[in-house]
């Protein structure tokens, strides 16, 4: 018999139950950081020289940060203070 299965009855999986109130501060912080990076990227995009490659990279970074910012804030607004 395998040694791994010997103490299987004694070991129980510990489950962690997370409430929405525990997750919301992390989502809010990530969203705020993403918004700050988005504004910094827009500012840097406007100040730097133009090139096809840099325009694509800036557009991707700004688009991803805008999506995370909006989705995170909508999530926080929708789930904040729900009883």
Backbone bond lengths (Angstrom), bond angles and torsions (degrees), N, CA, C in turn:
res aa  C-N    CA-C-N  psi(-1)  N-CA   C-N-CA  omega(-1)  CA-C   N-CA-C  phi
1 X - - - 1.445 - - 1.529 109.21 -
2 X 1.282 115.08 145.21 1.453 120.96 -176.66 1.522 110.99 -70.15
3 X 1.311 116.21 143.00 1.460 120.43 178.35 1.524 111.75 -69.09
4 X 1.295 116.96 -25.15 1.454 120.19 -179.07 1.518 111.77 -67.80
5 X 1.304 117.32 -31.11 1.465 120.68 -175.24 1.520 112.83 -91.88
6 X 1.285 118.24 -1.42 1.454 120.91 -175.40 1.528 112.10 -65.23
7 X 1.311 117.78 -47.35 1.462 121.56 -176.10 1.524 111.98 -105.36
8 X 1.291 116.47 32.92 1.453 119.63 -176.27 1.523 111.63 -70.50
9 X 1.309 117.51 -31.46 1.464 120.45 -179.51 1.526 111.28 -69.84
10 X 1.306 117.79 -32.79 1.462 121.33 -177.80 1.527 112.15 -75.17
11 X 1.313 115.64 -32.40 1.454 119.17 -177.43 1.519 109.94 -84.80
12 X 1.275 116.34 125.57 1.460 122.42 176.25 1.523 107.67 -118.63
13 X 1.295 115.88 144.90 1.465 119.01 176.71 1.514 109.13 -74.83
14 X 1.300 114.67 132.31 1.457 120.25 176.50 1.522 108.26 -88.22
15 X 1.295 115.91 124.18 1.455 119.93 178.62 1.518 109.57 -101.80
16 X 1.296 114.67 139.50 1.456 121.45 178.43 1.516 106.90 -112.07
17 X 1.296 115.16 121.72 1.456 119.49 178.24 1.518 109.16 -98.91
18 X 1.313 115.81 116.66 1.453 121.11 179.25 1.517 109.21 -100.86
19 X 1.283 115.03 131.41 1.461 120.82 175.77 1.524 108.35 -90.82
20 X 1.323 115.84 163.63 1.454 120.69 -179.93 1.530 110.73 -64.31
21 X 1.327 117.02 -31.33 1.463 120.28 179.33 1.523 111.80 -66.57
22 X 1.343 117.33 -25.00 1.456 120.53 178.60 1.518 112.29 -79.70
23 X 1.307 117.71 -27.51 1.459 122.13 -175.27 1.531 111.79 -89.46
24 X 1.323 116.81 -31.88 1.471 120.77 -173.71 1.526 114.85 -57.39
25 X 1.334 120.48 -41.87 1.480 117.79 179.12 1.527 113.24 -62.42
26 X 1.323 117.41 -35.81 1.461 119.70 179.17 1.527 111.17 -69.02
27 X 1.325 116.90 -42.32 1.462 120.04 178.52 1.525 110.12 -64.60
28 X 1.326 116.27 -38.89 1.465 120.02 179.47 1.524 110.93 -65.62
29 X 1.333 117.74 -42.79 1.466 120.48 178.80 1.522 111.80 -64.74
30 X 1.325 117.31 -41.78 1.457 120.57 178.56 1.529 110.15 -64.16
31 X 1.320 116.66 -40.30 1.456 120.37 179.74 1.524 111.36 -66.13
32 X 1.298 117.79 -41.55 1.464 121.41 179.02 1.529 110.67 -64.79
33 X 1.328 117.19 -42.94 1.471 120.50 178.01 1.523 111.08 -63.74
34 X 1.320 116.59 -39.64 1.457 120.35 178.27 1.528 111.12 -65.67
35 X 1.323 117.51 -38.90 1.465 120.99 176.67 1.516 111.82 -64.02
36 X 1.326 116.69 -40.21 1.465 119.96 177.61 1.528 110.94 -64.96
37 X 1.326 116.73 -41.06 1.465 119.45 177.05 1.520 111.70 -65.62
38 X 1.324 116.39 -34.36 1.462 119.90 178.09 1.527 110.54 -64.97
39 X 1.322 117.64 -46.77 1.459 120.32 179.66 1.529 111.43 -65.42
40 X 1.326 117.14 -37.98 1.457 120.18 176.34 1.532 110.72 -64.41
41 X 1.330 117.22 -39.66 1.460 120.94 178.85 1.521 111.65 -66.46
42 X 1.326 117.29 -40.08 1.469 120.28 177.00 1.521 110.15 -64.01
43 X 1.328 116.81 -42.52 1.460 121.29 179.02 1.529 110.47 -62.68
44 X 1.330 117.38 -44.89 1.465 121.11 179.38 1.528 110.73 -67.33
45 X 1.337 117.20 -36.15 1.465 121.11 178.64 1.525 110.95 -62.20
46 X 1.327 116.23 -40.25 1.459 119.99 -178.99 1.530 112.71 -72.82
47 X 1.331 117.76 -26.63 1.460 120.85 -177.22 1.519 114.43 -90.99
48 X 1.329 117.84 -22.00 1.464 119.68 -175.70 1.521 111.03 -90.45
49 X 1.322 114.05 168.41 1.461 120.60 179.08 1.519 111.62 -71.25
50 X 1.306 115.02 160.57 1.463 121.24 -177.80 1.532 110.41 -91.76
51 X 1.289 114.71 140.25 1.457 123.11 173.78 1.517 107.98 -159.89
52 X 1.326 116.07 152.47 1.462 118.24 -177.99 1.523 111.47 -61.95
53 X 1.318 116.55 -43.25 1.457 120.48 -177.61 1.524 111.56 -67.23
54 X 1.317 116.66 -43.91 1.463 118.98 -178.47 1.525 111.27 -70.04
55 X 1.322 117.66 -33.84 1.465 119.47 177.28 1.522 111.50 -63.69
56 X 1.324 116.77 -39.19 1.470 120.82 178.75 1.520 110.67 -66.45
57 X 1.315 116.54 -44.51 1.466 119.90 -179.31 1.528 110.55 -65.14
58 X 1.319 117.05 -45.55 1.461 119.43 178.25 1.526 111.51 -61.93
59 X 1.323 117.38 -41.05 1.464 120.18 179.40 1.520 111.24 -63.40
60 X 1.320 117.47 -40.69 1.461 120.30 178.33 1.521 111.63 -65.83
61 X 1.322 116.99 -44.23 1.465 120.80 -179.32 1.525 110.75 -65.64
62 X 1.317 116.71 -44.82 1.463 120.43 -179.98 1.524 110.30 -65.67
63 X 1.320 117.57 -41.09 1.462 120.90 179.09 1.518 112.99 -64.22
64 X 1.324 117.18 -44.73 1.471 119.78 179.35 1.523 111.16 -65.90
65 X 1.326 116.84 -43.24 1.461 119.46 179.74 1.523 111.50 -66.36
66 X 1.317 117.51 -36.84 1.466 120.17 177.42 1.523 110.72 -65.33
67 X 1.327 117.26 -41.27 1.460 120.72 178.55 1.521 111.56 -62.97
68 X 1.328 117.10 -45.93 1.469 120.58 -179.60 1.525 110.32 -65.45
69 X 1.320 117.05 -40.12 1.458 120.82 179.93 1.529 111.47 -63.25
70 X 1.328 116.50 -49.22 1.475 120.31 -177.59 1.525 110.57 -67.80
71 X 1.333 117.26 -45.44 1.464 120.07 -178.83 1.524 111.34 -64.21
72 X 1.324 117.19 -40.44 1.460 120.38 178.81 1.516 112.35 -65.82
73 X 1.316 117.21 -43.24 1.464 119.57 179.53 1.528 112.01 -67.87
74 X 1.333 117.23 -36.42 1.464 119.26 175.39 1.525 111.13 -65.31
75 X 1.328 116.76 -39.57 1.456 121.20 177.93 1.528 111.21 -63.44
76 X 1.328 116.14 -43.72 1.463 120.29 -179.98 1.523 110.25 -67.12
77 X 1.317 117.15 -43.54 1.460 120.38 -179.40 1.527 111.22 -64.28
78 X 1.324 117.10 -39.66 1.462 120.82 -177.05 1.531 112.04 -71.59
79 X 1.325 117.44 -34.41 1.458 120.98 -174.42 1.521 114.64 -104.27
80 X 1.304 118.03 2.50 1.465 120.98 -179.57 1.521 110.60 -77.83
81 X 1.304 116.41 133.17 1.466 124.83 176.85 1.527 113.09 58.03
82 X 1.311 116.74 39.00 1.459 119.19 173.61 1.523 108.39 -88.47
83 X 1.288 116.40 131.84 1.467 120.20 179.05 1.505 111.18 -113.24
